[in-house]
Amino acid sequence: MQWSLDSIFATLGIDPMAEGVQIIAASKLKLPEPFAPLLPFVPTRPLLICGLTDEATVKRVHAVLLTVYPADYPLTIVAAGTASEGRLDSLNQTPPSPHLCLYLPAQNSLAAVRSFDTLREITARLRAPNGCPWDRQQTHESLKPFLLEETYEVLEALDSGNRQDLCEELGDLLMQVMIHAQVAAEAGEFDVTDVLAGIASKLVRRHPHVFGNVQVSGAQEVLRNWQSIKQAEKQANGEGALPSLLGGVPQQLPALAYAQAIQERAGRIGFLLPDEQVVYRISELMEVIAQAESYEHKITAYGDLLFALVQIARWLGVDAEEALRLANARIRRRFEAVEELCYQRGIDLHGLSSEQRERLWKEAADW
């Protein structure tokens, strides 16, 4: 095998050690799948693939490489001591051979757009002394509104059902993670590899039923185990003998989402009104609101009412924040339909009678 590799590299006229060539058997190359997404090579280093012994293997390798490289990417075909230049898009027309090998040169880092390292390099260059003036002046604090904006744009894409938009918005959100990590790296605090190590280690630790030998009966036991492991980690880090069950819920969450999150935590130990009593609690609060005179009493009672309504959402198994967001979207679409109807018919929106408003509102429901 060593002699054959020496012969291949002699034919190619390259030093594999100096070039950092990756050597892979064709049998190891398989199309990425949702539950097996990784490829055993990186495109920014030279690649030698050996063992294209049959037509099916050639076609499979061709399909795999097209997920990483462009169709017109140059390659060298090595067989029987000769080397011939070609392109990736013509590989599946190459006759197989027991000694057929492919050599692909290293892809330019900026061209390897499917590589995580490429995004890392782009982010670093944007922040470099000769980079983008806008990116260079950003700080963790100045980036906060953009992080929030990109998060909500992801939610909007999810609500729209447009998966292409979702793909793009997830990329924008990922860029926020990358630039925060780059800012931290410049300050000597951490870098993106620390971010990756932190979340990967946490997921393995907190899923012993997947990566260990723990047996669970279902999702509820998974949540209980997660919380127990999390509390043990905090105690080990000296963060208090009895961490709060609510401690991991960010107070910056939107109010409805925050209410549902703390209810979910408190509900794990039965620290909420029984679901059947919530309806009576809502009736009581409506009476309190009707009788409230001061602003302080009104806002307190109304807040309690909203909190109780969030518990109804939990009872129904729906997300309160999403329910209101979807309702807002429906109302907006319907109102915009009314505006369009008025425009088409030459009606002044501001001068509608109550009867016209009701009729247009009903008509807009069918849009």
Secondary structure in CASP SS format (residue, H / E / C, confidence):
PFRMAT SS
TARGET T0000
AUTHOR 0000-0000-0000
METHOD secondary structure of the structure
MODEL  1
M C 1.00
Q H 1.00
W H 1.00
S H 1.00
L H 1.00
D H 1.00
S H 1.00
I H 1.00
F H 1.00
A H 1.00
T H 1.00
L H 1.00
G C 1.00
I C 1.00
D C 1.00
P H 1.00
M H 1.00
A H 1.00
E H 1.00
G C 1.00
V C 1.00
Q E 1.00
I E 1.00
I E 1.00
A E 1.00
A H 1.00
S H 1.00
K H 1.00
L C 1.00
K C 1.00
L C 1.00
P C 1.00
E E 1.00
P C 1.00
F C 1.00
A E 1.00
P C 1.00
L C 1.00
L C 1.00
P C 1.00
F C 1.00
V C 1.00
P C 1.00
T C 1.00
R C 1.00
P C 1.00
L E 1.00
L E 1.00
I E 1.00
C E 1.00
G C 1.00
L C 1.00
T C 1.00
D C 1.00
E H 1.00
A H 1.00
T H 1.00
V H 1.00
K H 1.00
R H 1.00
V H 1.00
H H 1.00
A H 1.00
V H 1.00
L H 1.00
L H 1.00
T C 1.00
V C 1.00
Y C 1.00
P C 1.00
A C 1.00
D C 1.00
Y C 1.00
P E 1.00
L E 1.00
T E 1.00
I E 1.00
V E 1.00
A E 1.00
A C 1.00
G C 1.00
T E 1.00
A E 1.00
S E 1.00
E E 1.00
G E 1.00
R E 1.00
L H 1.00
D H 1.00
S H 1.00
L H 1.00
N H 1.00
Q H 1.00
T C 1.00
P C 1.00
P C 1.00
S C 1.00
P C 1.00
H C 1.00
L C 1.00
C E 1.00
L E 1.00
Y E 1.00
L E 1.00
P C 1.00
A C 1.00
Q C 1.00
N C 1.00
S C 1.00
L C 1.00
A C 1.00
A C 1.00
V C 1.00
R C 1.00
S C 1.00
F H 1.00
D H 1.00
T H 1.00
L H 1.00
R H 1.00
E H 1.00
I H 1.00
T H 1.00
A H 1.00
R H 1.00
L H 1.00
R H 1.00
A C 1.00
P C 1.00
N C 1.00
G C 1.00
C C 1.00
P H 1.00
W H 1.00
D H 1.00
R H 1.00
Q C 1.00
Q C 1.00
T C 1.00
H H 1.00
E H 1.00
S H 1.00
L H 1.00
K H 1.00
P H 1.00
F H 1.00
L H 1.00
L H 1.00
E H 1.00
E H 1.00
T H 1.00
Y H 1.00
E H 1.00
V H 1.00
L H 1.00
E H 1.00
A H 1.00
L H 1.00
D H 1.00
S H 1.00
G C 1.00
N C 1.00
R H 1.00
Q H 1.00
D H 1.00
L H 1.00
C H 1.00
E H 1.00
E H 1.00
L H 1.00
G H 1.00
D H 1.00
L H 1.00
L H 1.00
M H 1.00
Q H 1.00
V H 1.00
M H 1.00
I H 1.00
H H 1.00
A H 1.00
Q H 1.00
V H 1.00
A H 1.00
A H 1.00
E H 1.00
A C 1.00
G C 1.00
E C 1.00
F C 1.00
D C 1.00
V H 1.00
T H 1.00
D H 1.00
V H 1.00
L H 1.00
A H 1.00
G H 1.00
I H 1.00
A H 1.00
S H 1.00
K H 1.00
L H 1.00
V H 1.00
R H 1.00
R C 1.00
H C 1.00
P H 1.00
H H 1.00
V H 1.00
F H 1.00
G C 1.00
N C 1.00
V C 1.00
Q C 1.00
V C 1.00
S C 1.00
G C 1.00
A H 1.00
Q H 1.00
E H 1.00
V H 1.00
L H 1.00
R H 1.00
N H 1.00
W H 1.00
Q H 1.00
S H 1.00
I H 1.00
K H 1.00
Q H 1.00
A H 1.00
E H 1.00
K H 1.00
Q H 1.00
A H 1.00
N C 1.00
G C 1.00
E C 1.00
G C 1.00
A C 1.00
L C 1.00
P C 1.00
S C 1.00
L C 1.00
L C 1.00
G C 1.00
G C 1.00
V C 1.00
P C 1.00
Q C 1.00
Q C 1.00
L C 1.00
P C 1.00
A H 1.00
L H 1.00
A H 1.00
Y H 1.00
A H 1.00
Q H 1.00
A H 1.00
I H 1.00
Q H 1.00
E H 1.00
R H 1.00
A H 1.00
G H 1.00
R C 1.00
I C 1.00
G C 1.00
F C 1.00
L C 1.00
L C 1.00
P C 1.00
D H 1.00
E H 1.00
Q H 1.00
V H 1.00
V H 1.00
Y H 1.00
R H 1.00
I H 1.00
S H 1.00
E H 1.00
L H 1.00
M H 1.00
E H 1.00
V H 1.00
I H 1.00
A H 1.00
Q H 1.00
A C 1.00
E C 1.00
S C 1.00
Y H 1.00
E H 1.00
H H 1.00
K H 1.00
I H 1.00
T H 1.00
A H 1.00
Y H 1.00
G H 1.00
D H 1.00
L H 1.00
L H 1.00
F H 1.00
A H 1.00
L H 1.00
V H 1.00
Q H 1.00
I H 1.00
A H 1.00
R H 1.00
W H 1.00
L H 1.00
G C 1.00
V C 1.00
D C 1.00
A H 1.00
E H 1.00
E H 1.00
A H 1.00
L H 1.00
R H 1.00
L H 1.00
A H 1.00
N H 1.00
A H 1.00
R H 1.00
I H 1.00
R H 1.00
R H 1.00
R H 1.00
F H 1.00
E H 1.00
A H 1.00
V H 1.00
E H 1.00
E H 1.00
L H 1.00
C H 1.00
Y H 1.00
Q H 1.00
R H 1.00
G C 1.00
I C 1.00
D C 1.00
L H 1.00
H H 1.00
G H 1.00
L C 1.00
S C 1.00
S H 1.00
E H 1.00
Q H 1.00
R H 1.00
E H 1.00
R H 1.00
L H 1.00
W H 1.00
K H 1.00
E H 1.00
A H 1.00
A C 1.00
D C 1.00
W C 1.00
END
